[in-house]
Amino acid sequence: MKHLSLLIAFSSIFLFGCMQQPQITESEATAIIEELHTNSFGDAEVLSIEYNWGRYAVEWENRGNCEWGIDYVDGDDGQVEMKQASIC
């Protein structure tokens, strides 16, 4: 019984820790990606954004230079990690 109580307590802490609200808002994540991928050829546009597991998955495109990609934006500090990119 004691082990079951401990398991439930640790599971609750883990689940609530993973479900915390991000420090970076969706609009801030969008602005980060648009600024990062806008250049002299054209403006970047966010096509979709989704928040899961502490980070935003942001799909974007810049039609001016035919670029497209998906980046991850950390929900706590706004750091960007490129997942996929292509230039046609």
All heavy atoms as an XYZ file, in Angstrom:
699
protein
N       0.823     -1.195      0.000
C       0.000      0.000      0.000
C       0.864      1.255      0.000
O       0.560      2.227     -0.671
C      -0.936     -0.048      1.216
C      -1.916      1.063      1.237
S      -3.079      0.826     -0.121
C      -4.262      2.010      0.295
N       1.944      1.196      0.787
C       2.845      2.352      0.871
C       3.502      2.610     -0.482
O       3.658      3.756     -0.902
C       3.893      2.100      1.945
C       4.779      3.282      2.218
C       5.719      2.995      3.368
C       6.544      4.210      3.691
N       7.462      3.975      4.797
N       3.869      1.544     -1.197
C       4.500      1.678     -2.509
C       3.533      2.281     -3.520
O       3.926      3.083     -4.357
C       5.007      0.328     -3.011
C       6.136     -0.223     -2.201
N       7.390      0.330     -2.226
C       6.192     -1.272     -1.352
C       8.184     -0.351     -1.424
N       7.465     -1.341     -0.872
N       2.280      1.893     -3.438
C       1.265      2.426     -4.337
C       1.079      3.923     -4.112
O       0.986      4.696     -5.064
C      -0.060      1.684     -4.150
C      -1.205      2.128     -5.052
C      -0.830      1.942     -6.516
C      -2.463      1.347     -4.726
N       1.076      4.354     -2.859
C       0.943      5.778     -2.535
C       2.120      6.572     -3.078
O       1.951      7.664     -3.624
C       0.845      5.981     -1.023
O      -0.301      5.353     -0.512
N       3.317      6.019     -2.938
C       4.512      6.688     -3.465
C       4.468      6.766     -4.984
O       4.819      7.790     -5.570
C       5.776      5.971     -3.012
C       6.188      6.173     -1.568
C       7.366      5.275     -1.223
C       6.532      7.629     -1.314
N       4.034      5.709     -5.630
C       3.923      5.683     -7.086
C       2.938      6.735     -7.574
O       3.211      7.466     -8.529
C       3.506      4.290     -7.554
C       3.338      4.110     -9.055
C       4.668      4.359     -9.778
C       2.828      2.712     -9.365
N       1.821      6.843     -6.925
C       0.812      7.844     -7.299
C       1.354      9.253     -7.087
O       1.173     10.124     -7.928
C      -0.499      7.613     -6.513
C      -1.166      6.321     -6.982
C      -1.444      8.794     -6.668
C      -2.337      5.870     -6.152
N       2.042      9.478     -5.990
C       2.607     10.797     -5.701
C       3.637     11.188     -6.749
O       3.606     12.311     -7.276
C       3.231     10.816     -4.310
N       4.555     10.298     -7.083
C       5.581     10.606     -8.085
C       4.971     10.787     -9.477
O       5.398     11.641    -10.239
C       6.665      9.532     -8.120
C       7.621      9.621     -6.968
C       7.816      8.536     -6.135
C       8.329     10.792     -6.719
C       8.689      8.612     -5.070
C       9.203     10.880     -5.649
C       9.385      9.788     -4.823
N       3.969      9.986     -9.806
C       3.295     10.122    -11.096
C       2.608     11.472    -11.208
O       2.659     12.127    -12.250
C       2.264      9.009    -11.286
O       2.891      7.758    -11.312
N       1.975     11.911    -10.145
C       1.296     13.207    -10.138
C       2.289     14.345    -10.322
O       2.054     15.268    -11.094
C       0.525     13.412     -8.839
O      -0.467     12.440     -8.687
N       3.412     14.280     -9.637
C       4.436     15.318     -9.758
C       4.965     15.357    -11.180
O       5.112     16.426    -11.776
C       5.585     15.075     -8.748
C       5.079     15.326     -7.333
C       6.786     15.960     -9.051
C       6.037     14.870     -6.243
N       5.232     14.204    -11.768
C       5.738     14.130    -13.134
C       4.736     14.701    -14.127
O       5.073     15.512    -14.980
C       6.082     12.687    -13.502
C       6.519     12.522    -14.919
C       7.781     12.943    -15.314
C       5.675     11.973    -15.865
C       8.197     12.806    -16.622
C       6.079     11.832    -17.177
C       7.339     12.257    -17.558
N       3.469     14.290    -14.015
C       2.450     14.761    -14.945
C       2.221     16.259    -14.827
O       2.120     16.961    -15.832
C       1.135     14.013    -14.720
C       1.104     12.578    -15.203
C      -0.208     11.912    -14.811
C       1.294     12.517    -16.704
N       2.139     16.781    -13.616
C       1.931     18.215    -13.455
C       3.150     19.004    -13.909
O       3.031     20.096    -14.432
C       1.550     18.556    -12.017
C       0.155     18.136    -11.659
C      -0.079     17.264    -10.618
C      -0.925     18.602    -12.378
C      -1.364     16.861    -10.295
C      -2.214     18.210    -12.070
C      -2.438     17.336    -11.026
N       4.327     18.458    -13.742
C       5.550     19.118    -14.207
C       5.595     19.207    -15.722
O       6.045     20.200    -16.288
N       5.112     18.188    -16.410
C       5.110     18.178    -17.876
C       4.006     19.054    -18.453
O       4.069     19.448    -19.601
C       4.930     16.760    -18.395
S       6.358     15.724    -18.111
N       2.990     19.339    -17.663
C       1.855     20.095    -18.163
C       1.914     21.574    -17.780
O       0.929     22.279    -17.918
C       0.566     19.458    -17.644
C       0.354     18.066    -18.184
S      -1.003     17.134    -17.461
C      -2.329     18.276    -17.440
N       3.064     22.054    -17.312
C       3.195     23.451    -16.941
C       3.016     24.340    -18.166
O       3.335     23.954    -19.290
C       4.560     23.723    -16.326
C       4.737     23.128    -14.971
C       6.117     23.421    -14.417
O       6.994     23.874    -15.116
N       6.299     23.148    -13.150
N       2.526     25.531    -17.921
C       2.358     26.496    -18.992
C       3.717     27.012    -19.443
O       4.591     27.249    -18.624
C       1.477     27.663    -18.513
C       0.060     27.265    -18.217
C      -0.655     26.773    -19.450
O      -0.539     27.358    -20.521
N      -1.382     25.684    -19.315
N       3.898     27.215    -20.738
C       5.178     27.716    -21.235
C       5.389     29.181    -20.852
O       4.437     29.938    -20.683
C       5.053     27.560    -22.749
C       3.590     27.561    -23.016
C       2.945     26.960    -21.802
N       6.656     29.567    -20.728
C       7.007     30.960    -20.459
C       6.884     31.799    -21.732
O       6.613     32.988    -21.682
C       8.435     31.060    -19.916
C       8.650     30.320    -18.614
C       7.832     30.909    -17.487
O       7.801     32.117    -17.296
N       7.154     30.051    -16.753
N       7.111     31.168    -22.877
C       7.011     31.821    -24.181
C       5.594     31.586    -24.704
O       5.129     30.448    -24.743
C       8.038     31.217    -25.168
C       9.466     31.333    -24.644
C       7.908     31.832    -26.556
C       9.989     32.730    -24.520
N       4.920     32.650    -25.124
C       3.567     32.499    -25.654
C       3.631     32.048    -27.113
O       4.670     32.131    -27.761
C       2.782     33.813    -25.581
O       3.402     34.770    -26.436
C       2.706     34.336    -24.152
N       2.498     31.617    -27.622
C       2.416     31.199    -29.019
C       2.756     32.362    -29.956
O       3.466     32.178    -30.943
C       1.016     30.672    -29.310
C       0.876     30.031    -30.663
C      -0.469     29.361    -30.844
O      -0.774     28.421    -30.088
O      -1.194     29.783    -31.766
N       2.281     33.547    -29.646
C       2.578     34.704    -30.506
C       4.057     35.080    -30.438
O       4.640     35.507    -31.443
C       1.693     35.898    -30.153
O       1.872     36.291    -28.820
N       4.702     34.895    -29.284
C       6.139     35.152    -29.179
C       6.930     34.127    -29.994
O       7.898     34.482    -30.673
C       6.592     35.133    -27.717
C       6.110     36.315    -26.914
C       6.392     36.190    -25.432
O       6.320     35.058    -24.881
O       6.693     37.224    -24.812
N       6.515     32.869    -29.944
C       7.180     31.832    -30.735
C       7.027     32.121    -32.227
O       7.979     31.973    -32.998
C       6.615     30.459    -30.389
N       5.847     32.565    -32.625
C       5.612     32.937    -34.021
C       6.531     34.074    -34.431
O       7.160     34.030    -35.499
C       4.138     33.341    -34.215
O       3.307     32.213    -33.919
C       3.867     33.808    -35.628
N       6.637     35.100    -33.599
C       7.494     36.249    -33.908
C       8.965     35.840    -33.999
O       9.698     36.336    -34.871
C       7.311     37.333    -32.849
N       9.408     34.937    -33.139
C      10.801     34.463    -33.171
C      11.099     33.812    -34.523
O      12.121     34.102    -35.155
C      11.065     33.472    -32.012
C      11.082     34.213    -30.669
C      12.376     32.713    -32.231
C      11.062     33.292    -29.458
N      10.216     32.941    -34.980
C      10.435     32.232    -36.243
C      10.343     33.176    -37.428
O      11.155     33.109    -38.353
C       9.443     31.057    -36.384
C       9.704     30.014    -35.303
C       9.504     30.441    -37.775
C      11.117     29.435    -35.299
N       9.363     34.079    -37.421
C       9.239     35.031    -38.530
C      10.482     35.908    -38.637
O      10.981     36.153    -39.733
C       7.980     35.871    -38.367
C       6.714     35.084    -38.646
C       5.444     35.868    -38.379
O       5.490     36.916    -37.705
O       4.381     35.411    -38.847
N      11.002     36.373    -37.509
C      12.204     37.200    -37.520
C      13.420     36.395    -37.983
O      14.250     36.893    -38.746
C      12.463     37.772    -36.132
C      13.663     38.696    -36.078
C      13.886     39.273    -34.687
O      12.907     39.397    -33.925
O      15.045     39.588    -34.385
N      13.515     35.166    -37.560
C      14.656     34.320    -37.896
C      14.731     34.020    -39.393
O      15.816     33.989    -39.973
C      14.578     33.007    -37.104
C      15.693     31.999    -37.300
C      17.023     32.571    -36.804
C      15.373     30.714    -36.563
N      13.591     33.818    -40.031
C      13.581     33.381    -41.429
C      13.200     34.470    -42.430
O      13.168     34.201    -43.632
C      12.668     32.160    -41.582
C      13.184     30.965    -40.850
N      14.308     30.273    -41.245
C      12.755     30.353    -39.715
C      14.534     29.279    -40.413
N      13.600     29.306    -39.462
N      12.931     35.674    -41.979
C      12.700     36.791    -42.885
C      14.059     37.330    -43.313
O      14.958     37.477    -42.498
C      11.870     37.892    -42.201
O      10.550     37.378    -41.971
C      11.769     39.137    -43.058
N      14.201     37.592    -44.615
C      15.470     38.095    -45.132
C      15.207     39.041    -46.299
O      14.062     39.402    -46.564
C      16.385     36.932    -45.536
C      15.699     35.969    -46.477
O      15.017     36.381    -47.404
N      15.864     34.675    -46.228
N      16.242     39.422    -47.010
C      16.098     40.387    -48.089
C      15.286     39.839    -49.267
O      14.817     40.604    -50.101
C      17.475     40.840    -48.579
O      18.216     39.731    -49.054
N      15.095     38.530    -49.326
C      14.327     37.924    -50.413
C      12.824     37.931    -50.139
O      12.026     37.895    -51.054
C      14.782     36.482    -50.656
C      16.195     36.385    -51.116
C      17.172     35.921    -50.253
C      16.559     36.761    -52.394
C      18.488     35.821    -50.669
C      17.875     36.668    -52.819
C      18.838     36.200    -51.953
N      12.446     37.919    -48.865
C      11.027     37.901    -48.545
C      10.760     37.714    -47.060
O      11.673     37.508    -46.266
N       9.497     37.809    -46.727
C       9.054     37.667    -45.343
C       8.637     36.226    -45.070
O       7.985     35.589    -45.894
C       7.860     38.582    -45.060
C       8.229     40.049    -45.154
O       9.390     40.389    -44.884
O       7.346     40.855    -45.496
N       9.000     35.738    -43.903
C       8.585     34.405    -43.480
C       7.173     34.471    -42.920
O       6.774     35.467    -42.313
C       9.541     33.869    -42.431
N       6.437     33.404    -43.128
C       5.064     33.308    -42.628
C       4.914     31.969    -41.908
O       5.329     30.933    -42.416
C       4.087     33.381    -43.797
C       2.656     33.203    -43.418
C       1.732     33.169    -44.631
O       2.170     33.462    -45.749
O       0.565     32.829    -44.429
N       4.325     32.004    -40.731
C       4.069     30.780    -39.974
C       2.801     30.131    -40.517
O       1.753     30.777    -40.605
C       3.954     31.070    -38.462
C       3.447     29.859    -37.708
C       5.308     31.510    -37.917
N       2.908     28.868    -40.896
C       1.775     28.121    -41.448
C       0.989     27.391    -40.363
O      -0.228     27.285    -40.436
C       2.265     27.115    -42.488
C       3.073     27.693    -43.642
C       3.602     26.580    -44.530
C       2.235     28.676    -44.437
N       1.710     26.861    -39.372
C       1.044     26.192    -38.263
C       1.965     26.183    -37.056
O       3.184     26.288    -37.191
C       0.659     24.747    -38.637
O       1.817     23.959    -38.809
N       1.363     26.076    -35.879
C       2.129     26.025    -34.639
C       1.381     25.130    -33.662
O       0.149     25.163    -33.579
C       2.360     27.440    -34.060
C       3.280     27.396    -32.847
C       1.057     28.142    -33.775
C       3.807     28.753    -32.422
N       2.148     24.290    -32.959
C       1.559     23.346    -32.013
C       2.492     23.208    -30.812
O       3.705     23.122    -30.974
C       1.387     21.994    -32.698
C       0.704     20.954    -31.869
C       0.527     19.660    -32.642
O       0.105     19.710    -33.809
O       0.831     18.601    -32.061
N       1.932     23.177    -29.610
C       2.730     23.050    -28.385
C       2.590     21.656    -27.809
O       1.478     21.198    -27.537
C       2.284     24.086    -27.350
C       3.133     24.079    -26.103
C       4.388     24.656    -26.107
C       2.675     23.478    -24.937
C       5.181     24.647    -24.962
C       3.459     23.461    -23.795
C       4.702     24.049    -23.816
O       5.485     24.038    -22.691
N       3.723     20.962    -27.652
C       3.764     19.630    -27.040
C       5.092     19.443    -26.341
O       6.134     19.842    -26.866
C       3.615     18.515    -28.087
C       2.181     18.278    -28.471
O       1.289     18.335    -27.634
N       1.951     18.021    -29.744
N       5.063     18.811    -25.171
C       6.260     18.408    -24.447
C       7.259     19.545    -24.259
O       8.465     19.387    -24.473
C       6.932     17.207    -25.120
C       6.055     16.011    -25.058
C       5.323     15.491    -26.077
C       5.762     15.209    -23.917
N       4.594     14.406    -25.645
C       4.856     14.211    -24.313
C       6.190     15.239    -22.596
C       4.365     13.249    -23.443
C       5.698     14.280    -21.732
C       4.801     13.298    -22.152
N       6.748     20.729    -23.939
C       7.626     21.838    -23.568
C       8.203     22.635    -24.718
O       9.074     23.479    -24.516
N       7.724     22.394    -25.941
C       8.236     23.160    -27.071
C       7.158     23.316    -28.141
O       6.226     22.522    -28.232
C       9.480     22.506    -27.662
C       9.238     21.148    -28.250
C      10.529     20.522    -28.694
N      10.266     19.233    -29.329
C      11.191     18.464    -29.818
N      12.440     18.829    -29.761
N      10.880     17.325    -30.374
N       7.321     24.371    -28.920
C       6.421     24.623    -30.041
C       7.028     24.015    -31.300
O       8.217     24.203    -31.572
C       6.250     26.126    -30.272
C       5.510     26.844    -29.178
C       6.194     27.494    -28.168
C       4.121     26.879    -29.162
C       5.523     28.164    -27.161
C       3.442     27.549    -28.152
C       4.141     28.189    -27.167
O       3.476     28.856    -26.163
N       6.236     23.315    -32.083
C       6.627     22.876    -33.419
C       6.017     23.892    -34.377
O       4.797     24.054    -34.426
C       6.110     21.477    -33.714
N       6.873     24.611    -35.102
C       6.416     25.712    -35.946
C       6.757     25.410    -37.408
O       7.922     25.282    -37.768
C       7.079     27.045    -35.533
C       6.504     28.196    -36.342
C       6.908     27.291    -34.042
N       5.737     25.302    -38.238
C       5.930     25.133    -39.673
C       5.872     26.519    -40.306
O       4.953     27.289    -40.055
C       4.840     24.233    -40.256
C       4.985     23.992    -41.737
C       3.875     23.129    -42.314
O       2.914     22.802    -41.579
O       3.962     22.802    -43.498
N       6.848     26.827    -41.153
C       6.951     28.168    -41.725
C       7.355     28.081    -43.204
O       7.825     27.048    -43.672
C       7.994     28.993    -40.966
C       9.349     28.349    -40.983
C       9.844     27.449    -40.076
C      10.363     28.516    -41.962
N      11.099     27.040    -40.435
C      11.450     27.682    -41.598
C      10.476     29.268    -43.119
C      12.616     27.607    -42.350
C      11.645     29.187    -43.865
C      12.699     28.372    -43.475
N       7.164     29.198    -43.911
C       7.654     29.297    -45.284
C       8.040     30.742    -45.600
O       7.520     31.682    -45.001
C       6.634     28.788    -46.292
C       5.466     29.711    -46.547
C       4.543     29.234    -47.663
O       4.945     28.376    -48.468
O       3.413     29.728    -47.724
N       8.975     30.880    -46.514
C       9.367     32.177    -47.054
C       9.294     32.027    -48.568
O      10.178     31.445    -49.194
C      10.784     32.558    -46.606
C      11.201     33.932    -47.095
O      10.723     34.409    -48.119
N      12.107     34.560    -46.373
N       8.223     32.528    -49.157
C       8.006     32.375    -50.599
C       9.016     33.163    -51.424
O       9.274     32.829    -52.565
C       6.588     32.794    -50.962
C       5.551     31.861    -50.404
C       4.171     32.249    -50.842
N       3.195     31.373    -50.191
C       1.943     31.312    -50.535
N       1.487     32.076    -51.504
N       1.128     30.505    -49.899
N       9.581     34.204    -50.836
C      10.533     35.047    -51.566
C      11.769     34.298    -52.025
O      12.310     34.581    -53.094
N      12.231     33.350    -51.248
C      13.383     32.554    -51.664
C      13.062     31.057    -51.667
O      13.953     30.226    -51.645
C      14.617     32.852    -50.806
C      14.409     32.523    -49.350
O      13.309     32.231    -48.914
N      15.473     32.594    -48.589
N      11.769     30.736    -51.683
C      11.287     29.364    -51.821
C      11.800     28.458    -50.702
O      12.160     27.312    -50.942
C      11.682     28.820    -53.193
S      10.694     27.419    -53.715
N      11.810     28.965    -49.476
C      12.223     28.173    -48.317
C      10.991     27.706    -47.554
O       9.968     28.377    -47.531
C      13.076     29.009    -47.353
C      14.498     29.168    -47.735
C      15.262     29.900    -46.648
O      14.872     31.027    -46.305
O      16.233     29.328    -46.139
N      11.140     26.568    -46.914
C      10.096     26.001    -46.072
C      10.777     25.190    -44.988
O      11.849     24.633    -45.199
C       9.194     25.098    -46.904
C       8.223     24.300    -46.084
C       6.969     24.680    -45.729
C       8.437     23.011    -45.502
N       6.388     23.694    -44.967
C       7.273     22.661    -44.815
C       9.504     22.135    -45.489
C       7.135     21.467    -44.126
C       9.368     20.935    -44.793
C       8.191     20.613    -44.132
N      10.152     25.114    -43.816
C      10.752     24.295    -42.778
C       9.876     24.132    -41.556
O       8.791     24.705    -41.448
N      10.390     23.335    -40.628
C       9.776     23.139    -39.322
C      10.870     23.347    -38.289
O      11.939     22.745    -38.371
C       9.184     21.725    -39.171
C       8.081     21.497    -40.211
C       8.636     21.528    -37.755
C       7.566     20.068    -40.261
N      10.619     24.228    -37.341
C      11.552     24.501    -36.252
C      10.861     24.215    -34.931
O       9.639     24.287    -34.820
C      11.990     25.972    -36.253
C      12.886     26.328    -37.423
O      13.443     25.412    -38.052
O      13.033     27.526    -37.703
N      11.672     23.907    -33.928
C      11.177     23.767    -32.564
C      11.613     24.990    -31.768
O      12.774     25.390    -31.830
C      11.746     22.527    -31.886
C      11.256     21.227    -32.467
C      12.147     20.261    -32.905
C       9.893     20.946    -32.561
C      11.698     19.050    -33.416
C       9.437     19.752    -33.077
C      10.345     18.809    -33.498
O       9.895     17.613    -34.013
N      10.677     25.582    -31.040
C      10.967     26.711    -30.163
C      10.714     26.252    -28.733
O       9.602     25.820    -28.400
C      10.087     27.941    -30.489
C      10.384     29.085    -29.544
C      10.279     28.374    -31.932
N      11.750     26.332    -27.885
C      11.633     25.931    -26.495
C      10.626     26.838    -25.793
O      10.700     28.062    -25.906
C      12.998     26.023    -25.810
C      12.977     25.436    -24.427
O      12.445     26.112    -23.515
O      13.491     24.331    -24.241
N       9.681     26.245    -25.082
C       8.626     26.994    -24.418
C       9.087     27.787    -23.208
O       8.369     28.660    -22.726
N      10.287     27.496    -22.698
C      10.795     28.207    -21.530
C      11.755     29.333    -21.872
O      11.674     30.411    -21.302
C      11.477     27.235    -20.566
C      10.476     26.292    -19.914
O       9.329     26.718    -19.683
O      10.850     25.137    -19.655
N      12.674     29.091    -22.807
C      13.685     30.122    -23.081
C      13.691     30.630    -24.519
O      14.464     31.520    -24.855
C      15.085     29.636    -22.692
C      15.516     28.396    -23.450
O      14.907     28.055    -24.485
O      16.478     27.748    -22.995
N      12.866     30.076    -25.404
C      12.761     30.577    -26.767
C      13.868     30.136    -27.706
O      13.928     30.604    -28.847
N      14.730     29.230    -27.268
C      15.784     28.749    -28.157
C      15.169     27.950    -29.300
O      14.191     27.232    -29.121
C      16.783     27.881    -27.404
C      17.646     28.673    -26.457
C      18.747     27.799    -25.848
O      18.914     26.639    -26.195
N      19.496     28.382    -24.942
N      15.785     28.089    -30.488
C      15.253     27.463    -31.692
C      16.148     26.308    -32.123
O      17.369     26.439    -32.152
C      15.142     28.494    -32.835
C      14.643     27.830    -34.117
C      14.234     29.646    -32.435
N      15.510     25.199    -32.460
C      16.201     24.041    -33.012
C      15.530     23.693    -34.335
O      14.315     23.529    -34.403
C      16.086     22.872    -32.039
C      16.678     21.580    -32.541
C      16.388     20.420    -31.597
O      16.173     20.644    -30.398
O      16.350     19.284    -32.102
N      16.320     23.598    -35.402
C      15.763     23.280    -36.705
C      15.501     21.782    -36.806
O      16.375     20.978    -36.491
C      16.720     23.686    -37.823
C      16.152     23.442    -39.201
S      17.318     23.722    -40.548
C      17.785     25.412    -40.254
N      14.303     21.425    -37.211
C      13.968     20.022    -37.432
C      14.162     19.685    -38.890
O      14.754     18.679    -39.232
C      12.533     19.725    -37.019
C      12.119     18.304    -37.320
C      10.684     18.023    -37.003
C      10.353     16.572    -37.379
N       8.931     16.325    -37.334
N      13.647     20.546    -39.772
C      13.638     20.240    -41.192
C      13.572     21.549    -41.958
O      12.890     22.477    -41.558
C      12.403     19.374    -41.459
C      12.088     19.073    -42.860
C      10.841     18.193    -42.947
O      10.326     17.696    -41.959
N      10.355     18.030    -44.138
N      14.277     21.620    -43.092
C      14.210     22.797    -43.946
C      14.490     22.387    -45.381
O      15.232     21.437    -45.621
C      15.215     23.860    -43.495
N      13.909     23.120    -46.309
C      14.178     22.851    -47.719
C      14.095     24.136    -48.518
O      13.395     25.075    -48.149
C      13.199     21.813    -48.274
O      11.900     22.356    -48.330
N      14.848     24.168    -49.589
C      14.811     25.274    -50.545
C      14.518     24.644    -51.900
O      15.230     23.752    -52.340
C      16.154     26.047    -50.575
C      16.468     26.596    -49.207
C      16.110     27.132    -51.627
C      17.833     27.250    -49.108
N      13.446     25.125    -52.570
C      13.068     24.477    -53.833
C      13.849     24.988    -55.020
O      14.863     25.469    -55.034
C      11.600     24.632    -54.133
S      10.859     26.216    -53.870
